[in-house]
Amino acid sequence: MLYGAAPGVVGNSATAAPPGASQPPSPPPPKSLFKLSVDNGTLLVVFILPPIVFCACVYLLAFRLYHELPHVADVILFWFVFFYLWHLSFVGYKWRRNRLFNVKWHAVLSLGLTAGLIGGYAVGRSLYSLYAKDWYTYQDLADYVLIDPANAQGQSYMDAGVLYFKQGTRVATESARAFRDTKTYCVAPIVGQPLQGEATRLVLPNSGTFDFWAIGTDCCQPSGDQFKCGEVDNNVAKAGLRLIKDEDRAFYRLGVEQWSNEFGLPSKHPLFFTWVQDPVSKIDTLYTQLSSTGWTSCITFVFAYLLIFVAVAVFVPEAEKDVPIDYAALSQQNQKQLFVGAEA
């Protein structure tokens, strides 16, 4: 027993806290940058949710659902945005009240969801505009074979996506004309043989109208000469792939009106086609590009996000807010200190 020690107290135990008093919280153990401090479930959510959101947005906006039921796709996308905003509100609420643990993973999830929504929307809309819209439109249109442009009228084929013309049909490139805006919109009548008079000028066909036109942009001179649109130089080509882009149709109509005024021949219901040999392969290429680009975008996003995920896990330390604090123990300790001070 040491001199001066209180009865029943041995060694340095005089400095120990009274029996029943709460012990101050022990300092957190040192954390390694290579060791995760969150549970596997949280990490799984942080890792898989942004890629799922990105790929789901691409699918919603670039494939058949958006083409046939755009409002349904918009509703699903709205719930994605709602969940995203709810998550940001939840994180902000916890942060302001100093109760947000796993700060860096909440930050990674927030940034990942932002990139997934914005990137998925941008990629999905681009894919729909470039490939999906044309592909699904062609699937909804009809194919016709053995069309004779000398006897057929355009109003009978308003639902046509592909026309296969009879043998002897050709593009009258010598009668091509063009309308010039920011681009050169070239038009040339698709005619049967023979449809030329003695002066090598076109004559009115039995149908009474020139309704079938081969078209293209920037593939002829501003006057219409040197018409090289589509596969017009391919002697085997006898098919037309319907123009379905509404933004270009008005310019081609102006070209046809210019042609009609110059030649004095009518075009009552003009239909515009790209002159090709194998229209089916052209259409199938649209879906191939749509599918491959969509998958490539999703895989690229997953790998990019994986790199960020690993980099954050390895190199970014946990924030101080990530250390759980025993507020009840601290409160009891403060009350005890006040009580001891009052007795003194």
KAPE-V94018 format. One record per pair of residues at least 6 apart in sequence whose C-alpha atoms are under 6 Angstrom apart, sorted by the first residue. I is the first residue (numbers start at 1). J is the second residue. D is the distance in whole Angstrom. If there is no record, write none. Layout:
I | J | D
I | J | D
//
This chain:
33 | 314 | 6
33 | 317 | 6
34 | 314 | 5
46 | 109 | 5
50 | 112 | 5
50 | 113 | 5
50 | 116 | 5
51 | 302 | 6
53 | 116 | 6
54 | 116 | 4
54 | 117 | 6
54 | 120 | 4
55 | 298 | 6
57 | 120 | 5
57 | 121 | 6
58 | 120 | 5
58 | 124 | 4
60 | 73 | 6
61 | 124 | 5
61 | 125 | 6
62 | 124 | 5
62 | 127 | 6
62 | 128 | 4
66 | 73 | 6
94 | 100 | 5
101 | 321 | 6
101 | 322 | 4
102 | 322 | 5
131 | 286 | 5
131 | 290 | 6
135 | 286 | 6
138 | 161 | 6
141 | 159 | 6
141 | 160 | 6
141 | 161 | 5
142 | 160 | 5
142 | 161 | 5
143 | 160 | 6
143 | 161 | 6
143 | 162 | 5
143 | 163 | 6
144 | 163 | 5
145 | 163 | 6
145 | 164 | 4
146 | 164 | 6
146 | 165 | 5
146 | 166 | 4
147 | 165 | 4
147 | 166 | 6
148 | 166 | 6
149 | 191 | 6
149 | 192 | 6
150 | 192 | 6
150 | 205 | 5
150 | 206 | 6
150 | 207 | 6
151 | 206 | 5
151 | 207 | 5
152 | 207 | 6
154 | 211 | 5
154 | 269 | 5
155 | 269 | 6
161 | 242 | 5
162 | 240 | 6
162 | 241 | 5
162 | 242 | 6
163 | 239 | 6
163 | 240 | 5
164 | 239 | 4
165 | 238 | 6
165 | 239 | 6
168 | 192 | 6
168 | 193 | 6
169 | 191 | 6
169 | 192 | 4
170 | 190 | 6
170 | 191 | 6
171 | 189 | 6
171 | 190 | 5
172 | 188 | 6
172 | 189 | 6
173 | 188 | 6
173 | 227 | 6
176 | 187 | 6
176 | 188 | 4
176 | 224 | 5
177 | 186 | 6
177 | 187 | 6
177 | 223 | 6
177 | 224 | 4
178 | 185 | 5
178 | 186 | 4
178 | 187 | 6
178 | 222 | 6
178 | 223 | 6
178 | 224 | 5
178 | 255 | 5
179 | 185 | 5
179 | 255 | 5
184 | 217 | 5
184 | 218 | 5
185 | 217 | 5
186 | 215 | 5
186 | 216 | 5
186 | 217 | 6
187 | 214 | 6
187 | 215 | 5
188 | 213 | 6
188 | 214 | 5
189 | 213 | 5
190 | 212 | 5
190 | 213 | 5
195 | 202 | 6
195 | 203 | 6
196 | 202 | 5
196 | 203 | 6
209 | 266 | 5
209 | 267 | 5
210 | 267 | 5
211 | 267 | 5
211 | 269 | 5
211 | 270 | 4
211 | 271 | 6
212 | 270 | 6
212 | 271 | 5
213 | 272 | 5
213 | 273 | 6
214 | 273 | 5
214 | 274 | 6
214 | 275 | 6
215 | 273 | 6
215 | 274 | 6
216 | 229 | 5
219 | 228 | 5
219 | 229 | 5
220 | 226 | 5
220 | 227 | 4
230 | 274 | 6
230 | 275 | 5
231 | 275 | 6
231 | 276 | 5
237 | 276 | 5
237 | 277 | 4
238 | 277 | 6
239 | 275 | 6
239 | 276 | 5
239 | 277 | 6
240 | 273 | 5
240 | 274 | 5
240 | 275 | 5
240 | 276 | 6
241 | 273 | 5
241 | 274 | 5
241 | 279 | 6
242 | 272 | 6
242 | 273 | 4
243 | 272 | 6
243 | 273 | 5
260 | 266 | 6
//
